[in-house]
């Protein structure tokens, strides 16, 4: 056979090996991991009164912490994945693995025989079984020698998932700049929380009519389209004072400056302040000043100062 024919035969053999070579499979690995699914179960809102009295509203400007409460169904899984570990076939490696395989095969056979008689199985597997297996792989033109450094992994089948824990998780967070509805009996108004999720309600501004209010209702629509409402009854004392404060302030809306009784105006201002309507006192005081002339304004300031000092 000519040298040219030998070269062609060798090339054809290498090409055939490259096309039909197979990976050298290592022992499969089982990898365990934890997985968690969180599914939103319910969204709700909570309106918490700031202060000691949580059952009844006893202040004319109560504050509320508006909180979003979301519940999640949390399921924890143990996931087992079976990985196929193999050394991918590269035909050019056969150029040096084949002669090396011959040497390792011979050495593996000799050491395996020696392990039976002189050493009675005391030689490590790496010198007998592993060396022989690598030698056989080396002389096999369709398989490379096992290599951990070049090994690749791919998942076999579908991961096995086993439920190991199920629980309900609740998360609370303030609702910042959130729109909601406040109703004082039949009178309704739209309000908004501040940047910290706090809401201040001016009950006197919500009043409509000449009857003492009895119930404050805060409501909003959650992400599911459900109406969430909380009712807060007012104390009897606050209900009566709200009505009295409204009537007291109303009489100064139409009265002229020359008909103002300054001592009575000062007394009314102090009464409103004592009842907790300080935010309204400032506004009413300014309205009264605007109706007075310069002399009346000086008298008013003097009487107001004496009242505050006393």
C-alpha positions as CSV (number, residue, x, y, z in Angstrom):
1,X,0.0,0.0,0.0
2,X,1.4,3.4,-1.0
3,X,2.0,6.2,1.5
4,X,-0.6,8.3,-0.2
5,X,-3.2,5.6,0.4
6,X,-2.1,5.4,4.1
7,X,-2.6,9.2,4.5
8,X,-6.0,9.0,2.9
9,X,-7.0,6.1,5.1
10,X,-5.8,7.9,8.3
11,X,-7.6,11.1,7.3
12,X,-10.8,9.1,6.6
13,X,-10.5,7.4,10.0
14,X,-10.1,10.6,11.8
15,X,-13.0,12.1,9.9
16,X,-15.2,9.1,10.8
17,X,-14.1,9.4,14.4
18,X,-14.9,13.1,14.4
19,X,-18.4,12.4,13.1
20,X,-19.2,9.3,15.2
21,X,-17.2,10.0,18.4
22,X,-19.1,10.0,21.7
23,X,-18.7,11.7,25.0
24,X,-17.0,10.0,27.9
25,X,-19.7,10.0,30.6
26,X,-18.8,10.5,34.3
27,X,-21.0,9.6,37.2
28,X,-24.2,11.7,37.3
29,X,-24.5,14.4,39.9
30,X,-27.6,15.1,41.9
31,X,-27.9,18.8,43.0
32,X,-30.3,19.9,45.7
33,X,-31.5,23.4,46.0
34,X,-34.3,25.4,47.6
35,X,-37.0,27.2,45.6
36,X,-39.8,29.5,46.7
37,X,-43.0,30.7,45.2
38,X,-44.8,33.8,46.4
39,X,-48.4,34.4,45.2
40,X,-50.4,37.4,46.3
41,X,-53.5,36.3,48.1
42,X,-55.1,39.4,49.3
43,X,-54.6,43.2,49.6
44,X,-56.2,45.2,52.3
45,X,-55.9,48.7,53.9
46,X,-55.7,49.6,57.5
47,X,-56.5,53.0,59.1
48,X,-54.9,53.2,62.5
49,X,-55.8,56.1,64.7
50,X,-52.7,57.9,66.1
51,X,-53.0,58.4,69.9
52,X,-54.1,56.4,72.9
53,X,-57.8,56.2,72.2
54,X,-58.2,53.7,69.4
55,X,-62.0,52.9,69.7
56,X,-63.4,56.5,69.6
57,X,-62.4,59.7,68.0
58,X,-62.0,62.4,70.7
59,X,-60.0,65.0,68.8
60,X,-61.3,67.5,66.2
61,X,-58.4,66.9,63.9
62,X,-57.5,63.2,64.3
63,X,-54.5,61.7,62.6
64,X,-54.4,58.3,60.9
65,X,-51.6,56.0,59.7
66,X,-52.9,54.5,56.4
67,X,-51.2,51.1,55.9
68,X,-51.3,48.7,53.0
69,X,-51.6,45.1,54.2
70,X,-50.8,42.4,51.6
71,X,-50.9,38.7,52.2
72,X,-48.9,36.1,50.2
73,X,-49.1,32.4,50.0
74,X,-45.5,31.3,50.3
75,X,-44.5,27.7,49.2
76,X,-41.0,26.4,49.7
77,X,-39.8,23.5,47.6
78,X,-36.8,21.1,47.8
79,X,-35.6,20.8,44.2
80,X,-33.5,17.8,43.0
81,X,-31.7,18.1,39.7
82,X,-29.9,15.2,38.0
83,X,-27.0,16.4,36.0
84,X,-25.3,14.4,33.2
85,X,-21.5,14.9,33.6
86,X,-19.4,14.1,30.5
87,X,-16.1,14.8,28.8
88,X,-17.0,16.1,25.3
89,X,-15.3,14.3,22.3
90,X,-12.5,16.2,20.5
91,X,-11.0,14.0,17.7
92,X,-7.6,15.8,17.6
93,X,-6.9,14.7,21.2
94,X,-6.7,11.1,19.8
95,X,-3.3,12.0,18.3
96,X,-1.7,11.9,21.8
97,X,-4.3,10.0,23.8
98,X,-4.0,6.9,21.7
99,X,-0.3,6.2,22.5
100,X,-0.9,7.3,26.0
101,X,-3.8,4.9,26.2
102,X,-1.6,2.0,25.1
103,X,0.8,2.7,28.0
104,X,-1.9,3.2,30.6
105,X,-3.8,0.0,29.5
106,X,-0.6,-2.1,29.8
107,X,0.2,-0.5,33.1
108,X,-3.3,-0.9,34.4
109,X,-3.3,-4.6,33.5
110,X,0.0,-5.2,35.2
111,X,-0.9,-3.4,38.4
112,X,-4.3,-5.0,38.5
113,X,-2.7,-8.5,38.4
114,X,-0.1,-7.4,41.0
115,X,-2.9,-6.1,43.2
116,X,-4.4,-9.6,43.3
117,X,-1.4,-11.6,44.5
118,X,1.4,-9.6,46.1
119,X,-0.6,-6.7,47.5
120,X,-3.9,-8.5,48.2
121,X,-6.1,-5.6,47.0
122,X,-4.2,-2.9,48.9
123,X,-3.4,-0.8,45.8
124,X,-5.7,2.2,45.4
125,X,-8.2,2.2,42.5
126,X,-6.5,5.1,40.9
127,X,-3.5,2.8,40.1
128,X,-5.7,-0.2,38.9
129,X,-9.3,0.3,37.8
130,X,-9.1,4.0,37.0
131,X,-5.8,3.7,35.2
132,X,-7.1,0.7,33.1
133,X,-10.4,2.6,32.3
134,X,-8.5,5.7,31.1
135,X,-6.2,3.5,29.0
136,X,-9.2,1.8,27.3
137,X,-10.7,5.2,26.7
138,X,-7.4,6.4,25.2
139,X,-7.1,3.6,22.7
140,X,-10.7,4.0,21.7
141,X,-10.7,6.3,18.7
142,X,-14.3,7.3,19.3
143,X,-13.8,8.5,22.9
144,X,-11.6,10.8,24.8
145,X,-10.0,10.1,28.2
146,X,-12.1,11.2,31.2
147,X,-11.3,14.8,32.2
148,X,-12.8,16.7,35.1
149,X,-11.2,20.0,33.8
150,X,-13.0,19.7,30.5
151,X,-16.2,18.1,31.8
152,X,-19.5,19.6,30.9
153,X,-22.9,19.2,32.6
154,X,-26.5,19.2,31.4
155,X,-29.7,18.5,33.2
156,X,-31.4,15.2,32.7
157,X,-35.2,15.1,32.6
158,X,-37.4,17.4,34.7
159,X,-36.3,18.6,38.2
160,X,-38.1,16.9,41.1
161,X,-39.9,19.4,43.3
162,X,-41.1,18.5,46.8
163,X,-43.2,20.8,49.0
164,X,-41.5,21.2,52.4
165,X,-43.2,24.3,53.8
166,X,-46.3,26.4,53.2
167,X,-47.2,29.6,55.0
168,X,-49.0,32.9,54.8
169,X,-46.7,35.9,54.8
170,X,-48.0,39.4,55.6
171,X,-46.3,42.7,54.6
172,X,-47.2,46.1,55.8
173,X,-46.2,49.4,54.2
174,X,-47.4,53.0,54.5
175,X,-49.6,54.3,51.7
176,X,-47.9,57.5,50.6
177,X,-49.8,60.2,48.7
178,X,-52.8,57.8,48.5
179,X,-56.3,59.0,47.6
180,X,-59.2,57.9,49.8
181,X,-62.6,59.0,50.9
182,X,-63.6,60.5,54.2
183,X,-67.3,60.7,55.2
184,X,-68.6,62.4,58.3
185,X,-72.1,61.0,58.5
186,X,-73.5,61.9,55.0
187,X,-70.9,64.5,54.0
188,X,-68.2,63.0,51.8
189,X,-64.8,64.5,50.8
190,X,-61.7,63.2,49.0
191,X,-58.4,63.3,50.9
192,X,-54.8,62.3,50.4
193,X,-52.1,61.0,52.7
194,X,-48.8,62.7,53.0
195,X,-45.4,61.4,52.0
196,X,-45.2,59.4,55.2
197,X,-48.6,57.7,54.8
198,X,-50.2,59.9,57.4
199,X,-53.7,61.4,57.1
200,X,-55.0,64.4,59.1
201,X,-58.8,64.9,59.0
202,X,-60.3,68.2,59.9
203,X,-63.7,67.1,61.2
204,X,-65.1,70.7,61.4
205,X,-64.5,71.2,57.7
206,X,-66.4,68.0,56.9
207,X,-69.5,69.1,58.8
208,X,-72.6,69.8,56.7
209,X,-75.8,70.6,58.4
210,X,-76.9,71.6,61.9
211,X,-76.8,68.2,63.6
212,X,-74.0,66.8,65.7
213,X,-72.0,64.2,63.7
214,X,-71.6,60.7,65.1
215,X,-69.4,58.6,62.7
216,X,-66.3,59.1,60.6
217,X,-65.8,56.6,57.8
218,X,-62.6,56.2,55.8
219,X,-62.8,54.1,52.6
220,X,-60.7,53.2,49.6
221,X,-60.7,50.7,46.7
222,X,-57.9,48.1,46.8
223,X,-56.1,46.6,43.8
224,X,-58.8,43.9,43.5
225,X,-61.5,46.5,43.1
226,X,-63.0,45.8,46.6
227,X,-64.2,48.7,48.7
228,X,-62.3,48.7,52.1
229,X,-64.0,50.8,54.8
230,X,-63.4,51.5,58.4
231,X,-65.7,53.3,60.8
232,X,-64.7,55.4,63.7
233,X,-67.4,56.6,66.1
234,X,-67.0,60.1,67.7
235,X,-67.3,60.6,71.4
236,X,-70.5,62.4,72.5
237,X,-68.4,65.2,73.9
238,X,-66.6,65.8,70.6
239,X,-69.9,65.5,68.6
240,X,-71.5,68.3,70.7
241,X,-68.4,70.5,70.6
242,X,-68.1,70.2,66.8
243,X,-71.7,71.5,66.5
244,X,-71.1,74.3,69.0
245,X,-67.8,75.3,67.3
246,X,-69.5,75.5,63.9
247,X,-72.3,77.6,65.3
248,X,-69.9,79.8,67.1
249,X,-67.8,80.4,64.0
250,X,-70.8,80.9,61.7
251,X,-72.0,84.0,63.6
252,X,-68.8,85.9,62.8
253,X,-69.2,85.3,59.0
254,X,-71.9,87.9,58.6
255,X,-71.5,90.3,61.5
256,X,-70.1,93.8,60.8
257,X,-67.1,95.2,62.6
258,X,-69.1,98.0,64.4
259,X,-71.4,95.3,65.8
260,X,-68.6,93.2,67.2
261,X,-68.5,92.8,70.9
262,X,-64.7,92.5,71.5
263,X,-64.9,90.9,74.9
264,X,-67.3,88.3,73.6
265,X,-65.1,87.7,70.5
266,X,-62.0,87.2,72.7
267,X,-64.0,84.8,74.9
268,X,-65.2,82.8,71.9
269,X,-61.6,82.5,70.6
270,X,-60.4,81.2,73.9
271,X,-63.3,78.8,74.1
272,X,-62.4,77.4,70.6
273,X,-58.8,77.1,71.6
274,X,-59.7,75.3,74.9
275,X,-61.9,72.8,72.9
276,X,-58.9,71.9,70.7
277,X,-59.8,74.0,67.6
278,X,-56.5,75.9,67.6
279,X,-56.2,75.6,63.8
280,X,-59.6,77.4,63.4
281,X,-58.8,80.0,66.0
282,X,-56.0,81.5,63.9
283,X,-58.2,81.8,60.9
284,X,-61.2,83.3,62.8
285,X,-58.9,85.7,64.6
286,X,-57.7,87.0,61.2
287,X,-61.2,87.4,59.9
288,X,-62.2,89.4,63.0
289,X,-59.2,91.7,62.6
290,X,-60.1,92.4,59.0
291,X,-63.5,93.8,60.1
292,X,-62.1,96.2,62.7
293,X,-60.8,99.7,62.3
294,X,-57.4,100.7,63.6
295,X,-58.6,101.7,67.1
296,X,-60.8,98.6,67.5
297,X,-57.9,96.4,66.3
298,X,-55.6,97.9,69.1
299,X,-58.3,97.3,71.7
300,X,-58.8,93.8,70.4
301,X,-55.1,93.0,70.6
302,X,-54.9,94.4,74.1
303,X,-57.9,92.4,75.3
304,X,-56.6,89.2,73.6
305,X,-53.2,89.6,75.2
306,X,-54.7,90.1,78.7
307,X,-56.9,87.0,78.2
308,X,-53.9,84.9,77.1
309,X,-51.8,86.2,80.0
310,X,-54.6,85.6,82.6
